[in-house]
Amino acid sequence: MNISNTIHKNLPNILTLARMLSIPVIVFFLFSSQPIHKVISFFLVFVFSLTDAIDGYYARTYNLITDLGKYLDPLADKIFILSLFFSLHIYFGEFVPLWMILLIIFRDISVMVLRSIYSYKKIDFKTSILGKRKTLIQLVSIHIMLLVIILKEYNLFAINILFIYYIMLFCVIITLSSGFVYVFQYFKLRKNNE
């Protein structure tokens, strides 16, 4: 098997792993004292956010969906997003409160438990539309907050930092709402199977 064929078959998982490995580099640039490094951090977040869509599209197009990929992709998303939220908490303090991030973690753990129950009972776990949009909304929120950091660093635009709090609050509400959809779905299916 040649190298190009190996890369082709493993590209979705390579992109997924790259997303996780990018985190230390992004965090390094985010907390650097050089304003240009904040721009680099924003650019890296944008590029590696795109890998989430690219790896899924590539795997579906070329029928490269694997059990490892099914496990790695959502795990990479969670590690990538939560690492950025924790970094923004350190940067903005009370405007990105820890309790909001903990609620997001609680939602993710709850959905993982439900997925395991569904799998054990051989019940098809359908991803809701809101669940699919949740990750996009989280990433857009992170990009907005990083953009605020850049504007602040370069004194390009005066903005009330309280705006960050409301962006984060909206993100948490959407995240929790997507979790409730799965809970309702579980109890509905459970009732139907009794």
Buried (B, 14 or more C-beta within 10 A) or exposed (E): EEEEEEEEBBBBBBBBBBBBEBBEEBBEBBEEEEEEBBBBBBEBBEEBBEBBEEBBEBBEEEEBEEEEBEEBBBEBBBEBBBBBBBBBBEBBEEBBBEEBBEBBBEBBEBBEEBBEEBEEEEBEBEBBEBBEEBBEBBBBBBBBBBBBBBBBBEEEEEEEEEEBBEBBBEBBEBBBBBBEBBEEBBEEBEEEEE
